[in-house]
Amino acid sequence: MAERPEDLNLPNAVITRIIKEALPDGVNISKEARSAISRAASVFVLYATSCANNFAMKGKRKTLNASDVLSAMEEMEFQRFVAPLKEALEAYRREQRGKKEASEQKKKEETDAAEGTTLSCSLGPWAPSPPPGQSSLRPKSRGDRT
Amino acid sequence: MAAAAAGSGTPREEEGSSGEAAAPQPQAPTSAPGARLSRLPLARVKALVKADPDVTLAGQEAIFILARAAELFVETIAKDAYCCAQQGKRKTLQRRDLDNAIEAVDEFAFLEGTLD
């Protein structure tokens, strides 16, 4: 069973929700229309990916980044998407930064806790030797010699 | 697959397989209504991107923007198709409304012949 790119559809439930929210109340959508829109969305992603990849290659990069996708939108004549996409990107970056800081904070707390336990164990078996002059041996008596 | 998540603020559904930490807190301080983060699962979008043989790697931000762009695209094409349905005084969007929109709008030219 060959897996064509067109088979990689996006979830129907989400597509339906997006369509319903875009349209006024009371408007319905037939199954065929909905599945056609879903397929169109997949084709859109594939086309945008291909365009974005061209920009990445022009920049001699192997990884697609956000600006490649934004350039692709302009190339595809979807300039009106660029502004809302930039806003969404900013919100996404803030969220990622927040998550990163939260996880770094957690890691720091865990490391501190671990270090505290290790230090108290290392001083246990060590016992200081007695200083010179206070030997426990008694001095030999000289009265034993005849 | 029961992807019936009714939460409007949750960006990702059960598919937390993209390698990122799942976002348990839906608290979004943004006041702008359209600034919600993507509803489409990033893992599926990533799968589509990887289907292109010329693509080596794609950053997380690129995947996210593509998902968001796909949402905007769905909204746009649905509205354009609805205009055609309205002209026919119908309240249900049909496949032919979509075909008309694709023919009428230049930006949708790339879709011609791909939906059959």
Interface residues (C-beta under 8 A of the other chain):
Chain A: P5 E6 L8 L10 P11 A13 V14 I15 R17 I18 I19 E21 A22 L23 G26 V27 N28 I29 S30 E32 A33 A36 I37 R39 A40 A41 S42 V43 F44 V45 L46 Y47 A48 T49 S50 A52 N53 K62 T63 L64 N65 A66 D68 V69 L70 M73 M76 E77 F78 F81 P84 L85 E87 A88 L89 A91 Y92 R93 E95 Q96 K99 S103
Chain B: M1 A3 A4 E13 A21 A23 A28 T30 A32 G34 A35 L37 S38 R39 L40 P41 R44 V45 A47 L48 V49 A51 D52 D54 V55 T56 L57 A58 G59 Q60 E61 A62 F64 I65 L66 R68 A69 A70 E71 L72 F73 V74 E75 I77 A78 K79 A81 Y82 A85 K91 T92 L93 Q94 R95 D97 L98 I102 D106 E107 F108 F110 L111 T114 L115
